[in-house]
Amino acid sequence: MHFTFTSPLWEWDARAAWYFVSVPEEESADIREIPRMPSGFGAVKVRATVGSSTWDTSVFPDSSEGVYILPMKKAVRLAEGIEDGDPVTVHLELLDL
């Protein structure tokens, strides 16, 4: 299953230099509804693509917002020239379904 969305990059208040992109509510709801084996912290394995950068990671549920969040590696942010607050277009492929 694939999703494409655009959301702003944001820095996590609890840990400086940790950056995320929030998966929009509709896509998060779709991800939640897909049956799969339970995993730690409710994480879902994904392959993410931003610009020309592709990497395997997980999205994690953010209970305060009710959506999933995608960690954005520093190498990807640098390679793609993305800074805090910039809109980021993400292509997500769910893995291990």
N, C-alpha and C positions, 0 to 999 in steps of 0.2 A: 504494500500500500504506500502511496506517495502523497505528499502534501507540499504545497508551495505557498508561502506567505511573506509579508513584509512587516517587520516590527522594529522598534528602536533598540539599539544596544544600550544596556544600563549596567552600572556598577553596583555590586552587592554592598549594602551599607555595613554589614557585619564583617566583611573582609575586603579591605582595599585591594585593588588590582584583580578581583574576580569579576568577570563580566559575563552577562547573559543576554539572551534574546527570549522574550516570552512568546510561546506558541499561542495564537489567538484562541478565544473561548470556543468557537465552533470546531476548530481542528483539534483542540484539546479534548472536547467532548467525544469526537469521533475516535481518537486514540484510546480513550478510557473504555469505550464500548467494545473494543476488539478483544476477543477471548485469547488469553495467553497464560503461560505458567507464571506464578507470582515470582517477583524478584525483590532484592533488597531496596528498601526505601520507595518502592513502587516505580523504580526506574524502568524505562523502555529503551531497548537498544535500537539505535538508528545509524544511518549513514547520512551525514549532513554535507551539503554543498552550498558554498557562498562564493560567488564569482567563480574563479578557477581553482578554488581550494575545496578538497573533499576529504573528510575524515570520519572514522567510526567513533561513536561516543554513545551517550545515553541522554535522554531527556528525563527530567525529574519533576514530580508534582510539587507545586508551590501551594501549600494549603492556604496561605493568606490571600492568594489571588484566585485560586480554583483553576489554574491553568498549569501546563507543563512549561518548564524553562530549559533552554539549551545553553550549556556552557560554551563560551566562545574563547578558544585558545588564543594566547598571545600571538603565536606564529601566524594564525589566520588573520587576526586583526591587523597585524603589521603588513602581511602580504597583500591584503585587500584594501589597506588604507582606511580602516574603519575606526572611528573614535566614538567616545561616549555620546549618546544621543542621536547618532547617525541612523537613518533607516537602513535595515539590512534585509535583503531578499534571500530567503532560505528555501532550499529544496530538501525535504526530509524523506528518506525511505526507511520504513520500519523494517527491522531485521528480526529474525527468529520468531516468525509467526507460526 
